[in-house]
Amino acid sequence: MNLKTDRKTLLIIGIVLLFVGSVALFEISMSLKRQSSILRSRQKEMLLLSQEYTGLKSIVGSVEARKSLTKVEGIVQAVDEIFKSIGLQQKIKLVKSTGVKEKKYSSEEEADVSVEKVTMNEMVNILYRMENAPMILSVRRTSIRTSFENPSLLNITMTVALIKPK
């Protein structure tokens, strides 16, 4: 009888230990699954940040490359180069420098530019050349009016800034 009770006790202890062990393994498994899902979400965030970083790095690289392509002395020379490249230098009425603004990492030289009797296509070409110029140009303000003599032609007044890094 003693042997039977010892076997029963051992069997009960074994079942209890097996149950406790399986519960512990289940808890460890669930904890690892939670950690895995947290790490997957972090990985997705890091992937998005990595893609954003790569995009910004390429944009910064292109801007860095643009500022070293030409050695322009000032905004007047920059505007002359833009208009000369598309053959519209004779349509410039006025290029008046309005001053230099010093920023923390750059200086901005602004000028008022007046262009008379240009077609819509020529205006688009001017803006395209300014955007894709080998220097950093920013169009601050633009006023477009039709010409008095010929309503199909435009008179453009714009404020353009040349941004030079320090």
ZINORTA-V500790 format. One line per field, one symbol per residue. psi: psi as a letter, one per 30 degrees, with the letter a starting at -180 (. if undefined). burial: b if it has 9 or more other ideal C-beta (glycine too) atoms within 8 Angstrom, else e. A space follows every 50 residues. Layout:
psi: ???
burial: ???
This chain:
psi: eeeeeeeeeeeeeeeeeeeeeeeeeeeeeeeeeeeeeeeeeeeeeeeeee eeeeeeeeeeeeeeeefgelikeaeeeeeeeeeefgggeffkekjjkflk kkaeglkjjlkkkkkkhlleeeeeeeeeeeeglgljkkjekkkklkkeej fflkkkklkkkkkkl.
burial: eeeeeeeeeeeeeeeeeeeeeeeeeeeeeeeeeeeeeeeeeeeeeeeeee eeeeeeeeeeeebeebbeeeebebbbbbbbbbbeebebeebbeebebeee eeeeebbbbbbbbbbebbeeebbebbbebbeebebbbebeeeeeeebeee eebbbbbbbbbbbbee
